[in-house]
Amino acid sequence: MTSLVKPVETRRLYQSIADQINTLIRHGSFQAGTRLPPERELAQQLGVSRPSLREALIALEIRGQVEIRMGSGVYVCDGGNETSPLTAMGESPTELMQARAAIEGSVIVLACTRLTSDGTAKLQKSLDIMRELIAAGRSPLEPDRQFHMTIAEIAGNSVLTRLVGELFDGRNDPIAAKASVLSENITTWGVALSEHERILRSLEARDPIAAQAAIRSHLKASEERWVGDA
């Protein structure tokens, strides 16, 4: 017999914020074609952080209710008077990066004690491919993923390796993917490459404290490039 009980959806914070903005649009506070208040002002009005607000705005853009114009602002779209609550579009990019920092910060400590010459060579190869792709104006996402996965593999714990991969692949969720499109470019990838090089140097030095600091700093910087408070 089919169950009459449906699972309760866990509401993410960006969904709740998006619903608040949607309510304001429906009630006429923001008319179609007009620009929303500046980010800082709107965040204060709603009582939320700017990163969480940015996630909500990205979600609303995916749904077609607003348009984010870089350097200009966020505009209400025609026909954006949606009545239904926002459905989940994946995990919060902010929370994804915080989870990655917690897990990968522990993984790299293990990797420091188990790094071999083969592991070092594999990590360096990933960085070399990243550099080549950036120079060619192409996304180095795949070697970026391989770099983080190699560190997890060196650590030697299959469960942690799986978690590192799953969290990295969370960037393919709609909201994280859209955040990437809005924030990533050759310049930001170049900065990320430098951060990866710092991680590798710390690993080669077998310095777990420096390696942990380097990878957590990288992931925090990545979070800020996505939806940070800059």
Secondary structure, 3 states (H helix, E strand, C coil): CCCCCCCCCCCCHHHHHHHHHHHHHHCCCCCCCCECCCHHHHHHHHCCCHHHHHHHHHHHHHCCCEEEECCCEEEECCCCCCCCCCCCCCCCHHHHHHHHHHHHHHHHHHHHHHCCHHHHHHHHHHHHHHHHHHHCCCCCHHHHHHHHHHHHHHHCCHHHHHHHHHHHHHHHCHHHHHHHHHHCCHHHHHHHHHHHHHHHHHHHCCCHHHHHHHHHHHHHHHHHHHHCCC
